[in-house]
Amino acid sequence: MTPPGREALAARIRAFVDGSLRGAPPESFDELAVAIARWQAAHSPVLAALAPPPDTVDAIPPVPVELFKRLPVGTVTAEPAPVCFRTSGTTGSGRGTQRLWSADLYDHGALAWARRCVPDLPAQVVALLEDPVTAPDSSLSHMVALFPRPPGDASWHVVDGVADLPSLVARLRAAEGPVFLATTAFALAEALTVSLPRLPDGSLVMITGGFKGRATVLDDSTLVAETRRVLHPKRVVTEYGMTELSSQLWGHPGDAFRAPPWLRATAVDPATGAPVPRGEPGQLRFLDLCTLDAAVHVETLDLGLVHGDGAVTLLGRLPGAEARGCSLTVEEAWARRGAS
Amino acid sequence: MSWAAVRAWRDLLADDIDAAPHAGLSTAGRRLAVTLALDALHDEALAAVAAMPGEPFDRATLVTARTVATAALEWLAVLLGRGTAVTWKVPREAPGLSGWIAGHAQQVGLPLVVTPERAAVSDTPLVVVMGDDATVAAVRAAARPDARVLGFGHRFSLAWVDADLDPVTAAEALARDVAAHDTRGCLAPAVVLTPAPERLLGPLSSAMDTAQARWPRGELWPAEHAALRARDLLARATGQLVAGEGWRVHVLPPDQADPVARPRAVQLVALPDVDAARSWLAPWRDVLSTVASGLPPGAPSVALDAPRRCRLGELQAPPLQRWHDGVDHLRLTLRAG
């Protein structure tokens, strides 16, 4: 049962999203973030155990992504969750999970920021992704399914984790008018190994994610150059999202990712958790007002820069994951637990 | 045979500990790590290895990934003592103590060279490699077809503390095992299982504090800081966190503990008996390295299947004469082995 107070908070968040896009948010980011965090602490045993209900935005505990693999983080504790997004688990570790009472805020924020960042997003969507009907726990597929106009005008070309390249080629050959080709970096790298047709004029390519745990690896600039050479899109756009968050950042190759006004990125010193000056590298944390049902403040394992305007440059994973020598890694441990 | 030179090399290293590169450890932590490794190379142990029958290889390659700073020492002592010329392939970005170790070996005429070049593995009849599965597979593929390749993948170790063991003595022994190498490497206690965590928690916290004062924790990588913070919160949400400067004890329920060691951190897990420990271990039994239990002068007290069993406080001080992860490496590093 949805905890009391959710609808009122959701309405405040929707108003913040809409107002901030007009340049006039109805209340302060900090005030709304604290209200969300206090509501989450009141209805989430896990979050309540981490810290007392915060009085200030700085007191909102950042929840490491590792905890989303282990615990029912957030206000949805009963199974099955009405909406459940899971990480891919490509490295063999446990799958991080965001449980939601509803995808209403996810959809509202994702669509609003995508339209702002990619105003010329073509109506037809070709997705080198799992179909959200068969993979309802993929937040990426869920987001991309919001984009076609009319709704539902999308084709999906990954089946059981494997790219269905013949169907992709056939779909692209049959395309009339510009398409929005949405893909992960590793799927695109694989697709570029076959003979793909040139995209129709006005088409865009969206690339997201990296190559963690994948056999095919291309550096970002090579991938983008090859994409432009083969597909001739009008533009390539980049997207950064996380299963544990409900909002996304958008950018262009080589540029920083733009965060929506309802998402605040911070780079911190990994040793102390203290913020580093703007423009200096640190461990990334995100305060996302649209993440109402899980945890509003999330700590990633990514290293990045947060610029003066709030945009984010990703620098990769935090260094030192390989410093373990001959001892077991968390990925190996969880792969074995999962297999037992 | 070069056993006299090996003894001289060992003594040079012992005399020169304070000049060793820090390798991420504090000065006292580095001294502890090197001393533990050199202590295993005592005269009797070297003599016993020297007495083993068999024909040594003329050349060998030792491949170490980013690993504990002294992991190579016992391998080098055995191979060099037998007269095998060793090429030691180290990670280019993390040479650790290799330069210091090799410099002293060369000073006494031992045929040891250090290189970051991958090509080193393709030329010798014996290759010993420590690393993850992908590294071991890559080395196997690169080795010459007739080479003997001994591969050692990632492992973990644990401690079992009986309910009737003196908790103060057990805690002091555990804290030393945790402090050595800052809990990195496969011999570090990733988890402490006990039927009576409430008896152990207080003494263990005190002992961790004392160990930190004696052997301060060295540098951590950013990812290690992040992982510690995540485990802190996991303990706060599901169990109990006790922390001091440079150390933590995470009291966790069995289903939240895992066999992954974190620097200067102990997962303390309540399990009623050894059968429960066996069940808990089931997913990871084949990557278990060492189980520590009991205290001197007694023998290890629990019968958990592991390639190596030792007493508390001895996890990080393996004897030279043992099987390495279940492999009779002293015999297999001989041509006729």
HADDOCK unambig.tbl for C-alpha pairs under 7 A between the chains (distance, minus, plus):
assign (segid A and resid 46 and name CA) (segid B and resid 237 and name CA) 5.55 0.50 0.50
assign (segid A and resid 49 and name CA) (segid B and resid 236 and name CA) 6.34 0.50 0.50
assign (segid A and resid 49 and name CA) (segid B and resid 237 and name CA) 4.98 0.50 0.50
assign (segid A and resid 50 and name CA) (segid B and resid 233 and name CA) 6.22 0.50 0.50
assign (segid A and resid 50 and name CA) (segid B and resid 236 and name CA) 5.97 0.50 0.50
assign (segid A and resid 50 and name CA) (segid B and resid 237 and name CA) 5.87 0.50 0.50
assign (segid A and resid 64 and name CA) (segid B and resid 230 and name CA) 5.57 0.50 0.50
assign (segid A and resid 66 and name CA) (segid B and resid 230 and name CA) 6.38 0.50 0.50
assign (segid A and resid 67 and name CA) (segid B and resid 230 and name CA) 6.79 0.50 0.50
assign (segid A and resid 67 and name CA) (segid B and resid 234 and name CA) 6.63 0.50 0.50
assign (segid A and resid 270 and name CA) (segid B and resid 222 and name CA) 5.36 0.50 0.50
assign (segid A and resid 270 and name CA) (segid B and resid 225 and name CA) 5.83 0.50 0.50
assign (segid A and resid 270 and name CA) (segid B and resid 226 and name CA) 5.98 0.50 0.50
assign (segid A and resid 271 and name CA) (segid B and resid 222 and name CA) 6.57 0.50 0.50
assign (segid A and resid 271 and name CA) (segid B and resid 225 and name CA) 5.31 0.50 0.50
assign (segid A and resid 318 and name CA) (segid B and resid 222 and name CA) 5.93 0.50 0.50
assign (segid A and resid 318 and name CA) (segid B and resid 223 and name CA) 5.22 0.50 0.50
assign (segid A and resid 319 and name CA) (segid B and resid 221 and name CA) 6.48 0.50 0.50
assign (segid A and resid 319 and name CA) (segid B and resid 222 and name CA) 5.82 0.50 0.50
assign (segid A and resid 319 and name CA) (segid B and resid 223 and name CA) 5.76 0.50 0.50
assign (segid A and resid 320 and name CA) (segid B and resid 221 and name CA) 4.87 0.50 0.50
assign (segid A and resid 320 and name CA) (segid B and resid 222 and name CA) 6.15 0.50 0.50
assign (segid A and resid 320 and name CA) (segid B and resid 223 and name CA) 5.16 0.50 0.50
assign (segid A and resid 320 and name CA) (segid B and resid 224 and name CA) 6.68 0.50 0.50
assign (segid A and resid 321 and name CA) (segid B and resid 223 and name CA) 5.53 0.50 0.50
assign (segid A and resid 323 and name CA) (segid B and resid 66 and name CA) 6.07 0.50 0.50
assign (segid A and resid 324 and name CA) (segid B and resid 67 and name CA) 6.53 0.50 0.50
assign (segid A and resid 324 and name CA) (segid B and resid 184 and name CA) 5.74 0.50 0.50
assign (segid A and resid 324 and name CA) (segid B and resid 185 and name CA) 6.16 0.50 0.50
assign (segid A and resid 325 and name CA) (segid B and resid 65 and name CA) 6.32 0.50 0.50
assign (segid A and resid 325 and name CA) (segid B and resid 66 and name CA) 4.84 0.50 0.50
assign (segid A and resid 325 and name CA) (segid B and resid 67 and name CA) 3.41 0.50 0.50
assign (segid A and resid 325 and name CA) (segid B and resid 68 and name CA) 6.02 0.50 0.50
assign (segid A and resid 325 and name CA) (segid B and resid 184 and name CA) 6.85 0.50 0.50
assign (segid A and resid 325 and name CA) (segid B and resid 185 and name CA) 5.39 0.50 0.50
assign (segid A and resid 326 and name CA) (segid B and resid 67 and name CA) 5.84 0.50 0.50
assign (segid A and resid 326 and name CA) (segid B and resid 130 and name CA) 6.83 0.50 0.50
assign (segid A and resid 326 and name CA) (segid B and resid 131 and name CA) 5.95 0.50 0.50
assign (segid A and resid 326 and name CA) (segid B and resid 153 and name CA) 6.60 0.50 0.50
assign (segid A and resid 326 and name CA) (segid B and resid 154 and name CA) 4.65 0.50 0.50
assign (segid A and resid 326 and name CA) (segid B and resid 155 and name CA) 6.30 0.50 0.50
assign (segid A and resid 326 and name CA) (segid B and resid 185 and name CA) 5.00 0.50 0.50
assign (segid A and resid 326 and name CA) (segid B and resid 186 and name CA) 5.22 0.50 0.50
assign (segid A and resid 327 and name CA) (segid B and resid 154 and name CA) 4.91 0.50 0.50
assign (segid A and resid 327 and name CA) (segid B and resid 155 and name CA) 5.00 0.50 0.50
assign (segid A and resid 327 and name CA) (segid B and resid 156 and name CA) 5.51 0.50 0.50
assign (segid A and resid 327 and name CA) (segid B and resid 184 and name CA) 6.79 0.50 0.50
assign (segid A and resid 327 and name CA) (segid B and resid 185 and name CA) 4.59 0.50 0.50
assign (segid A and resid 327 and name CA) (segid B and resid 186 and name CA) 4.08 0.50 0.50
assign (segid A and resid 328 and name CA) (segid B and resid 154 and name CA) 4.92 0.50 0.50
assign (segid A and resid 328 and name CA) (segid B and resid 155 and name CA) 5.14 0.50 0.50
assign (segid A and resid 328 and name CA) (segid B and resid 156 and name CA) 5.72 0.50 0.50
assign (segid A and resid 328 and name CA) (segid B and resid 260 and name CA) 5.77 0.50 0.50
assign (segid A and resid 329 and name CA) (segid B and resid 260 and name CA) 6.12 0.50 0.50
assign (segid A and resid 330 and name CA) (segid B and resid 260 and name CA) 5.96 0.50 0.50
assign (segid A and resid 333 and name CA) (segid B and resid 258 and name CA) 6.89 0.50 0.50
assign (segid A and resid 333 and name CA) (segid B and resid 259 and name CA) 6.60 0.50 0.50
assign (segid A and resid 336 and name CA) (segid B and resid 283 and name CA) 5.51 0.50 0.50
assign (segid A and resid 336 and name CA) (segid B and resid 284 and name CA) 6.49 0.50 0.50
assign (segid A and resid 337 and name CA) (segid B and resid 283 and name CA) 5.25 0.50 0.50
assign (segid A and resid 340 and name CA) (segid B and resid 283 and name CA) 5.41 0.50 0.50
